[in-house]
Amino acid sequence: MKSDSSLPSKDTTAWGRRRFLNTAALAGLTMGAAACTEKESGAANAPAAAPAAAPDAAHSGTNATHLKPGELDTYYGLWSGGHTGDMRVLGLPSGRELMRIPCFVPDALVGWGITNESKKIMGTKPDGSLRYTVGDSHHTHASYKDGNYDGRYAWINDKINARIARIRLDYFICDKITQLPNVQGFHGIFPDKADPVDPAINYTTRVFCGAEFSIPLPNAGLDDGSKYRSMFTCVDAESMEVRWQVLIDGNCDLTATSYDGKLAATNQYNIEMGVTYEDMMSSERDACLFFNIARIEAAVKAGKFKTVGTSKVPVVDGTHEANQDPTTALTAYVSVPKNPHGVNASPDGKYFICAGKLSPTATVIDLSKVLNWFDGKLEKLDAAIVAEVEIGLGPLHTAFDGRGNAYTTLFLDSQVVKWNVDAAIKFHAGDKAAKYVVDRIDVQYQPGHLNASQSETKAADGKYLAVGCKFSKDRFLPVGPLHAENEQLIDISGDKMVLLADHPVRGEPHDFIIFKRELLQPKQVYSLDDFPLAIKDPKESGVFRDGKKVTVKMTSQAPAFSLREFKLKKGDEVTLILTNLDKIEDLTHGFAIPNYNVNFIVNPQETASVTFIADQPGVFWCYCTHFCHALHLEMRTRMIVEA
């Protein structure tokens, strides 16, 4: 790694703070950099001084984040919730959190993980309890049509338990969760944007999933790390079933897809497949691994696959050894500097960009040249690299403005750097007069993921950029040892980036997307016919007994439940079904039973159910937990459990 002196000059007033923050980080990376034998003498030098950042917009006039009362945001943002295992929905540019969509972890507000319907989606053990109660959601992406978001679905991953959840964007609810076989450390995801063969299918049909940890296959507790392998997975966008997997050398970090549907890719660190830190750092370079989707699916169709353990999922061979001939290869390994962190597709459909992390560089890969290699028209695969340029310390992730500029987070510099892709290509080709770095802005502190409005679509509009900073330190009121993280919003509509806002956020969120609100048409009242258990008339309410199994049917309509009381016997297995018959937007009801761990909501025209054992005799006032009416406090019913 080069010293700070090799980078463009910066405003010296910021160096005191950055040096303090970077000292520990650089010390921790020194051993890793030393273990990496890559020589950087051939790296391109970054251009001379970059312009200083523009003043904060809050001090120079109006601030777009300060909306008037009742004024709606112009963009939706879908954010991963991190260890809360949910998806956050934000309005932008205000940064207001509109809701959280529970996915992988129980949620007491809506009854996620409590109702029978949500437990079925989450997955249960034979005794009916949840299989998992923790999650670690990292990345979120949405479905495409014609190169832009189509408002159908979004997906989010759970790294801990290798699960992928699908969100219906008409109701903003999780409707399916799939656990991936044969993988651990499920990290990057990305939907395809078109079919690799049929141009008429110009919308998302697949979601690609990377696995960060290599494991024995099948996983039999083997301690010999040389036998561990990794998988790349394809999930069907509609059925949410796993279509196929690819056995690979190395692991996966993030994922990207081409606009023509032909290529998917994952950036790889630890191509050594090392178990220890030292082994993971022994190679000179890592890789960006490309997948030829049409060939993989042809191989699966032809039966050229194996299965692993009890899984029935087809697994094709994507290793180096099995893919030497470009004209038959399923995969292609493009080398990139050691420890890349992120791969992103430019809106013009031409390039994938990998950021270096331990190298101060960004690598631009020409997708047409990768396809030429698969066709036998390019002798050396690394010739697909059209730029590898120095942009700053600790580059991680990249976003785009649709005007030819890329924006990359610099973890060690605590900056976002704006650079021009075409100028970087010219510089790499020998034009040392090409000034590819356009602007830099300090962020607080240590940025990870970032994304811009409509960034990885053909409709990238270059209005706003959000960046997630892993540390907030002095930005907010102290609240004890656990600090909030800091999400910052930046105006990128002009030549210079302008910081607009800071937002504290509970750790640890990761990735997000930002898109125009007109791409969604959310429904605000359910359809009663969508629920097989719906009670369509209060007259259908009652207590129905079949031995020790009891079904309680009830409706809610402000300000009353259809049953004033219902009686049970101790030991009954009770299934309570509740339908909200109100049709008015925003008229949600809740239902809670004291001492029984029951609390859930039903939105207008929604039906939900819970099952429990009536093991505590007594009188229990069941009440509406969601304010609904002037007589909300009176909205209750008695559950009487006889001994």
Secondary structure, 3 states (H helix, E strand, C coil): CCCHHHCCCCCHHHHHHHHHHHHHHHHHHHHHHHHCCCCCCCCECCCCCCCCCCCCHHHCCCCCCCCCCCCCCCEEEEEECECCCEEEEEEECCCEEEEEEECCCCECCCCECCCHHHHHHHCECCCCCECCCCCCEEEEEEEEECCEEEEEEEEEEECCCCEEEEEECCCCEEEEEEECCCCEEEEEEEECCCCCCCCCCCECCEEEEEEEECECCCCCCCCCHHHCEEEEEEEECCCCCEEEEEEECCCCCCEEECCCCCEEEEEECCCCCCCCHHHHCCCCEEEEEEEEHHHHHHHHHCCCCECCCCCCCCEEECCCHHHCCCCCCCEEEEEEECCCCCEEECCCCCEEEEECCCCCEEEEEEHHHHHHHHCCCCCCHHHHEEEEEECCCCEEEEEECCCCEEEEEECCCCEEEEEEHHHHHHHHCCCCCCCCEEEEEECCCCEEEEEEECCCCCCCCCCEEEEEECCCCCCCCCCCCCCCEEEEEEECCCCCCEEEEEEEECCCCCCEEEEEHHHCCCCCCCCHHHCCCCCCCHHHCEEEEECCEEEEEEEEECCEECCCEEEEECCCEEEEEEEECCCCCCCCEEEEECCCCEEEEECCCCEEEEEEECCCCEEEEEECCCCCCCCHHHCEEEEEEEC
